[in-house]
Amino acid sequence: PSSNNVSPAVGNRNQALTSSSNAVPTIAAVGNRNQQVIPSSNNVSTGHNQQVIPPSNNSSRKTILLVDEVDVLFGQSYYGQTYNQVAQLQDQAVSALLRRIWMERDSKLNFRGVQQWPEYVALISKYSEWRIIIDTEVKAMCSDVLHYNEPPYVFNEKTSKIGYSSHDSIDYEMVYGYRTAFAYLAESESRGDAILNNVLYLRVLTSQFSYANINPFRILGVSGTLNALSNREKDAILKMGVDIYSYIPSVYGSSKFSFDRSGRGIALEKTLESYFLTLGQLIKEKIDEGRAVVVFFESYERLQKFQSSAYGRQIKNKNVLSSSISTEHKNYVIKRAMHVGQVTLATSIFGRGTDFFCKDQKLEQNGGSFIIQTFLSLEKSEEVQIQGRTARQGKKGGYGMILLIPDLVDSFELEPDSLTNIAHADIYDHLDALRQKKYALHLDTMEENLTLANQRDAVSQKYLNVLAQGKVSEAVQCLHDVYAQIPSHGVDSAVDCHFLIDVSGSMSNRVSGGKSQLRVAKDGINHIISNVLDANRGDTFSLMSFSNAHSDLYHMQPVEDKTSLMNVVNSLRADGGTYLFTAFIKKLKQVLSTIEEGSQQFLFVFTDGAAHDDDLFGQLKALIDQIPETGFKCILAGVGLQLGHYRDQLEALAASGKMELIFFESTDQISDAFDVAAEAIVELTSGYIS
């Protein structure tokens, strides 16, 4: 689809925005992208016995994006995220591999081990031209099988379908990667294979479209939380073309909402026991006043813990509002919530858009309903939404917060005693400031995500364009580019680690602390062997040293016996000159000749001096240019001021981008160079470079 004619809601279940009725509604009207008047749709007629003429497909038609609750634009499912188009490849080879991974889930799965399975070999043999896709998806399978019940799923006995909580209901069309396939396999162990029809397939990602790249002619929105937006959020909205705001007062007059934020309206508790005790006491107090109470919990797990506690069990006339209950029961609970003496325990998702309307006159006479929030929202707009579940349409209502200090410590990275010395009257403002600081970091992350989402969007648009033009070979390459944009699936990939280490005479020089340069380098390698490389993952270790000549000590040695490997490292001695280029050529040829398809390679070259054999520059550069674009990381680390006069030559070697060059002026920074190596290996094994 072209960027100026995209239907904003098509195929996007995450944009099913909920409506709300707030005490003080505000409208965000939106900017003119093209400063034109939207024409009326004269070609559409409606009415009894009249035919509705479908809209024209003319690309000149304008599109309008309607937004209910402007803060949804900054939700984790929209801003900085992508809508992912996925094709399904159903094949017996895929089904067999998924079943094998499920059966082996309790063993330590690693990609290199899976590559040896006959099920993998059969699949890759059948679709050999799509190896990058197969391997990426198999890594995702290995990761997802460990988390198949995250998030928790619901199995529908009547339809034999698995669903997930979405907003305030269960969505049986939603799929969480391969977790859903493994959830079906889990259920099949007690229900039989009949439920597995059409659910075991390979997911082929074909495109990722950035939600923020929807480019309508107008954006029109209505929101009750416009005044809760931060300046950063307003700046982001302005970038989208939203530049007009209109605030409209409530038709019901002044709000009758009450929140004693400086007094009894907020309570902090140190333990879960006292937290539940205080919550139970406040509920009882409000029920004794003849009011209705709705308690919002951040998670269903916390709700269940309170409900099963001694204080929760004492509460009479209580209902639970969660996404797992049926629509009929949900409507019943919402309708009952605003009656005298009724207690409703709800998860946070119902704090947005749920219409708890009060028709009980006695409840109104007693002060209206009372809302209790048991967690501090990261986003101020969520808190405003929860507060808006009471005092609706001119009615009375109250609000209070009961917070658990360990939750605040964990969520906002506080010292355990940091809240004890703050005056109670200042607690809310202090927490609000902490929230704003944390949310600013959250927005930074979202901006980074947006940059990545836009990059993926550009690659996807290119793929669709060449595909539509029938350019098959280009489309194949573009689809590979789409997969190159996919972030890590979190599964550890084995890595072949190769070290080329300078042991020339200058490496015997001492650094601060008395150790020789070579000793510091050996400590760095041994740290990587001991703490970074993993035998279970299938990592291998190679070591070549060089001075006047080079010594090939290990090549792709498994790392089961780490002590033996470190003993060889410790045996290195410093002597002779620096014949870097000769050794580099030898090592790089060795690595390039032994690469297995789909493997991860890491080559780390370390030197402290100028090469005596730089006449081999052209030969080495030609070899570096042969390093594969993916699955290979090469770093040359140079330490010491004497490198300065041939730094330009080394930078020329790295000009192609196939090798990363890092310099440290002081020999005291040798350990920093090996820290860089360790971090690079961790990235490779985590799948960030694939």
N, C-alpha and C positions, 0 to 999 in steps of 0.2 A: 504493500500500500504506500502511496505517496504520503509525504509528511504533512501535506496541507489538506488531506482529505481522509483522515482516519476517524472511524467511528470510535469514540472514547470508551464505550462500554462493551464492545464486541469481545466475547471470549474471555472476559476478565471477571471472574467471580469475586476477586478481592476488591472490586470497585462497586460492590452492591452496598452503597452507602445508606446508613439508616437515617430516618427522619426523626426529628425531635420537636417537642413543643416546650420552649423555654419561657420562663417568667418574663425575661427581657430579651426578645429576639433582636438580632442585628443582621443586617444584610451587607454582604460584600459584593458590590457591583463591579464590573470588571472592565478592564481596559480595551480600547479599540486597537486591534492589531493593524487594521488597514484604514481606519477612520472613514468607514462607509456605513451607510444605513442598511440594516438587514432587510432584504425584500420580503414582502408577505408571500405566503405560499398560496397563490391564487389557483394553482392547479389541483388543490385538494378540496373536495367538498364532503361534508359529513351530514348525517341526519337519517331519519327513519326512511328505510327503503331506498337510500341513496348509496351509490357505489363509491368506495374510497379509491381514488386514483393513486397508485403507488408513486413514490417520489422518483424523480428522474435520476439516472446514474451519471448525469452530466457532472464532470469533475469541477465545474465552476460553482456548484452548490456549496453554500457555506455550512460549516459544522459549528455547533455550540456545545461546550462542555458545561454541564450543570453539576455543581458541587454542593452537597449537603454536609455541612460542618467543614469549615475551611482547614481545620487542623488535621483532617484526614490526609490532606496533601502531604503532610510531613510524617505520616505514619510509616512504620517499618515495612509495610507491604506495598508502598507506593514510591515515595521519593528516594531515588538512588537504587531502585529495584527494576527488574526487567520482567516482562511477560514472555514466557518461554514456550515456543512452539515445539512440540515433541511428536515425532512419528514413532510408531510401534513396529518392531520386527519380531514376529512370532515364528519360532522355529524350534524343532525338537532339540537341536543343539543348545539353544538358549535355555530351554526348560531344564535340560539335563544339568547344565552348569549351575543354574540357580538352585536346583535341588541339592547338588553336591556342596555348594557353599553353605546352604542351610544345615546340612548334616555335619559339616566340619566347623560350625560356628563357635564351638567351645574350644577348639584348638587355636593356636596363635596363627591366624591367617596372615600371609604376606603375599604380595603380588608375584614375586619370583617363584614361590612355591606353587601358586595356582597355575602358573604358566606350564608347569610340568604335568598337570593333570590331563588325562585323555579327553575329558569334556572340553577343556580349553583348547587343546590341540585340534579337536574336531571342529570347533566353532571358528577358530582363526584360519584353518585350512579352507573352510567354505567361503569365508569373506576376507581373504588375505589382502585385498586392495583397500580394505577399510580398517587397517590395524589400529590407527590412532583412535578411531571411534570405539572399536572393540575394547582396547586396553583401558581407555578412559572410563568406559562404562563398567568394566570388570572391577576396576579399583573402587568405583562407587558401590558396587555390590558388596565388596569385602568390608567397606565401611558401614553401609546401611544395615547389614545383617546383625551388627552389634547393637543397633538402636531401633530394632523393628517395632518396638512398643513406644516410641517417642515420636510425636506426641501420642498419648493413649488413643486407641481406636475403639469403635463400637461395632459389634457384629450384629447385623439385622437377621434374626432367625427366619423371617418370612421370605426375604429376598436373597439371603445368603451373600449379602454385600457388606463390605467394610466401609465405614464412614468416619469422619472426623468433625470435631467441633469447629464451627465456622460462624462467627458472630454469636447469635443466640440460638443456633439450631445445629443439626447434624447434616453434613454434606456428604452424600454417598457417591458423588462424582469426583471428589478430591483425591489426589494421589500424592504421596510423599516419596518421590523417588522410588528406590527399590524396597524401601521399608514396607510399603503396602504389599508388595509381592511376598515378602517374607512373613508378613502378618497373616496372609492367606495360607501360606505353608504351615504356619504355627496352628492355625485353626483346622487345617486339613488332617492333622494328626488325630483329632478326635471326631471330626465330621466327615472324613473321607475326601477323595480326590475330586469328587463332582464339583466342588466349589472352586476348583482351579481353572475352569474353562475361561480362556481369554484373559488371564491375569498374569501369566508368566511370559514376559516378553522383554526384549532389549529396547531401551528407550534411546531414540536417536534424536538428539537436539538439533533442530534445523535453523533456529533463529532466536535471538534474544532482543526484544524491543524495550527500550527505556520508556517507562511510564511518563517520565518528565518530558519526553520529546513529543508527546501529543501536542499538536499545534493547531488548535481550533481558531476559527474566526473570532469567537468571543468565549470568555469564561464567565459564567454567572454563578454566584454562590450565595447561600444563606447560612448563617452560623450564629450560635449563641456564645461562642468563645472567642470572638474576634478581639475583644479587649484583653484577652489573656495571651495573645501572641507576643513573642519577643521581637526585638528589632531585627535580629538575624532572620527570623521567619518572615517578617514583613519584607525584608530585602529580597528574600528568595521568591516571595509571591510577586514582587515587582518585576523580577526577571522574567516571570511567566506572562507578564503583560497586565497583571491586576493592579490598577492604579487609582481606582475610585472606591471609597468606602462610605456607606451610608448607615448611620445608627438610628434605629427607630425605637422609641419608648414603648413599653408594654401597654396594651389597650386595657389592662386590668389595674392600672394605677401603680402606686408605689409597692415595692416588694415587701412581703411580710416574712421574709426569710431571716432566721437568727442563727448566729454562730459566735459564741463567746471565745474568740481566738486568744484572748489574753488571760482567760480565767479557766473555768471548768470545761470549756469546749475542747480542750486538748489534754491528753494524759499520756505520759511516757512510763512504760513498765520494763523492769530489768529482766524478768524471767517469764517464760511461757505460762507458768502457773499463775503469776500475778496478773498477767495480761488477760488470760481467760477469766480470772476472778473479777477484774474491773469491768470487763465487757459484760459479764453476766449481771453484775450489780447495776450497771447503767441501763441495760435492757429492762430489768425488773423495775427500776425507778420510773422509767418512762411508761411502762405498761400500767403501773400503779396510778399514774397520772391520767389514765384513760386514753392513751395515745397508741398509735401503731408504729412499729419499728422495722426498718429495713437495714440490715447489716451487710456491708460490701466487703468481701475478702479478695485478696489479690489472686489466690489460687483455690481450686476446688479441694486440694489436699489440706490446706489450712482450714477451710470451712469444715471438712470432715473431722479434723482433729478437735475443733471446738465443739462440734455437734456431739461427738462421742465422749467429751470430757464431762466431769461431774457437774460443771456449771452449765454446759449446753443441755444436758439431760434434764435439768430442772425446769427448763423453759417449756411452757405449755403453749398450745395454739401456734405452733411454728411450722412453716413450710420452707422447702429448699428450692431455690431457683437456679438451675444449672442447664447447660446446653444439652445434657444427655437425656433430659426428660422429653416426653412427647409434646407436640405443639398444643394439643388439647389441655394437657395438664399444666403446661406453661401459662396458657391464657387464664386458666383457673387460678393459679397462684398469683399472677399479677392482679387479677380482679379482686382477690381476697385481701391483698396486701394492705389496702387503705381502709381497714375496718378497725374499730376500737379493739385493743387487746391482741391484735394479730402481729406475729413476729415472722419476718421473712429473711432467710439467710441466702445471700446471692453472691455469685462470682462477679468480678469487676466488669465483665463484658456487658452486663445488664445495666451498668451505670451510664451507658450512652444509648439514648433513643427509646428507652422503655418508658411507656406512659403510665405511671402510677397515678391515676386520676382519683381524686377524693370525692365521693358522693355521700359520705357518712357525715351528716350534720353534727352529730354528737362528737365525732372526732375533731371537726373544725372548732367546736366550742371548747374542746380540751387543749387546743394549741396546735392541732394538726399532726401530721406524721413527723417522725424523727429519724434522720439518716445517720448511721454510724459508719465511718470509714476506718478500716483496721490496718491501713498501710499508707505510706506517703507516695503519691504518684510522682513519677519522674517528670511527667508533663503536666504543667499547671492546668492545661485545658481539660485533662481527664478529671481532675479534682472538681473543676467548675461543672462538668457534665454530671458527676455524681451528686453534687450539691443540688443540681437542677431536677433531681428526682422528687424533691419535696417543694412546698410553697409554690405549686404550679397554678397558673391561671388565677392569681389573686388570692389563693388560699394561704393559710398559715403553715409554717413548717420550721423545723430546727435541724441542726447538723452538729456533729461532734466527731473527734478523732481519738482513737486509742491506738497507740503505736508501741511496737516492741523494739527496745533499744538495740538488741543484737541484729534485728533486721536493718535498722538504720546504719549501724556500724558496717555491715556487709555491703549494703547497697551504695553507700556514699564514702566508703573507705575511710572511716573515722577511727580515732583512738577510742578504746572502750569507755574511758571516763571523760571524754570531751564534752558531753552534754550535761554533766552533773553540776557544773558551776555557773550555768546560765540561768538567769532569773526566769521564773515561769512565764511572766508576762512577755518575755522576749523569745520564747521557744519557737513559736510559729514563724516569726520573721527570720530567725536564725536558720531553721530548716528550709524555709523558702529560698534563702540565699544559697544554701548548699545545693538545693535542687537546681537552681538556675545555673550554677557553676558546672554541675555534672551534665546538665542538659546541653550546655554549650559544647562540651566535649562530644556529646552524642551527635550534635549537629555537624561538628567537624568530620566525624566518621561518615555521616550521611553524605556530606559533600564529596568525600573521597570515593564513596560508593557511586555517587552520581557520575563522577568522571569515568569510572570503570564501566558503568552501565551505558554511557554514551559511546564509549569505544566499542562495546559489544554491539550496540545498535548500528553503528556505522558498518561493521563487518557483516552484520545480518542483512542490512539493506543492499550491500554490494552483492551478497550471495543471491538474494531474490531477484535482483536486477539481471544478473548474467544468466540465471536459471530461466527467467521469463524470455530472454533473448535466444534460448536454445544453445548457449555456449557451454556444452557439457564439460569439457576439460577444465574450463575456468571455474565452473560451478563446483566441480570436485575439489579443486584447490581452495575455493572460498569456504566450502564446508569444513575442510581441514582447519582453515583459519578460525572458523566459528569455534571449533573444539579447542584450539590453542588459547582461546580467551577464557576457558572454563577454569574457575579457581579450584584449589585443592578440595578433594573429597574427604580429606582427613585420614586416608589409609596410608600406612607406611609403605614406601617403595624401597626395595633394596638399592644400594648404591655401591659401585666399584670405585674405591678411593685410591688415587695414585699420588704419591709424593715424590718430588724431585728436589733434593736438598743439597745446598751448597756446603761442602766440608773443606773448603780451601783454608789456607793457613790463617787468614784474617778472622775466621770463625772462632779462633782460640782467644781472641781479645776479650777482656773482661767488661762487663756492664755494671751498673750500679747494683750493689748487693754482693758483688764478688763472683758471681757465676760467669762462666764463659758464654759467649754468644751461642755456641753450639749446644751447651747444656740447656739453655733456655729454649732453643728450638726443639731439642729432644723431649723436654718436658711438655711442650705444646703438642707434639705428635702423640706422646704417651697418654696425655689427657684425652685426645680424640679417640684413641684405641680403647681406653678404659671406659669412657663415659658417653661417647657418641655412637660408635659403631656397634651394631647389634647382630650377633650370630643368628638368632632366631629369624631376623628379617632377611638374612641371606647376604649381608654385606661382605665385601672382600677388601683386602688391603694389599697395596703394592708400594714398594720403596726402592728408589734408585738414588744413590749419592754421586756427587761429582766434584772433582778438583782438576788435577791434570788429566785424569781418566775418569770413567764412570763405572760404578759397581751396581749391578742389578741384584738387589738383595732378596726381594720378594716380588712376585707378580700374581695378582688376583688370588691371594692366599685367603681362605676362609678364616674368620676371626674367632673360632671356638676357643683356641688356646692363646688368650691375650697375653699371658705372661711370656710365652716364647717370642711373640712379636715384639714386645717391649724390650726384651733382652737383646734382640738384634738391633733395635733402635739405639739402645744404650751403648752398644759396641762401636758406634761411629766415632771416628777420630778426625781432627782437623789437621790438614797438611796440604801443601801444593798450591797451584794456581786456579784460576776461575775459567774453566772451559765450558761455559754455560750452553752456548749454542749447539755444540756437538752433542751434549747429553740431552738437551731439550729435543733435538731432532730424533735421537734414538728413542726416547721415551714416548714422544708423540706418535711416531710410526708404530710402536708396539701397541699403544692404546687403540689407535684407529683400526689396526688390523684384527683386533680381538673383540670389537664391540658386537654385542648381541642385539638384535632388533628389539626395541622396547625397553632396553636397559638404561640405567642412569649412571653417567660417568662424571667423576670429579677429579680434575688434575690440578694439583697445587704445586707451584714452582716457587722456591724460596732462595734468594741470593743476597749477599751483602756487598758485592763488588762488581766492577766493570768486567765484561767478558773479554778474554784474550783471543777469542776466535770469532769476532764479529764479522769476519769476511764471509761467514755462512748466513748472513742476514737474509739474502734473497731466498735461499733454500728453506730456511725456517719460516719465513713469512708465507711462502706458497703452501707449506704444510698446515700452518695455522688457519689459512683460508679454507681448508678442507674440513674443519671441525663442523659437525652437524649443527643445524639451526636449533634443534630441540634435543633434550635429554643429555646435554653435555655442558658442563660448567668448567671453565679453565680460568685460573687466577694466577698471575705472577706477582709475587710480593717482593719488593725491594726495600732494604733497610740500610741506612747510612748515607752520610753526605757524599762519599766518594762515588755514589751512583750518579751524581748530578750531571757530569759531563757527557754521559751517553743516555740520558733520560729520553732525549728526543728520539733516539733510535728505538728504544723500547716502546714508546708511544706509537711509533709508526707500525710496530708489530701488532698493536692492539687496534689499529685504525679500522679494521673490518668489523669490529664489534664481536668477534668470535672469542676474544680473550679479554678479561678484565685486569687492569693494571692498578696496583695500589703501592704508594710510596710512604715510608716512614723515615723522617730525617734522622731520628735518634735511634741508636742501637738498643736503648732502653725500651723501645716499643716492639721488640721482636715478639713478645707474648701477645701483643695486640694483633699482629699479623696472623697468628695461629687461632686467635679468637674469631677472626673473620672467616678462616677456613672452617672452623667448627660450625658457625652459624650457616654457612653455605651448605654444608652437609645436611644439617637439620632441615633446611628449606627443600633440598632435593628429596630427602626421605619422606617429607610431608606432602610431596606431590605438587609444590608450587611451580616447579619447572618440569614440564612434561612434554 
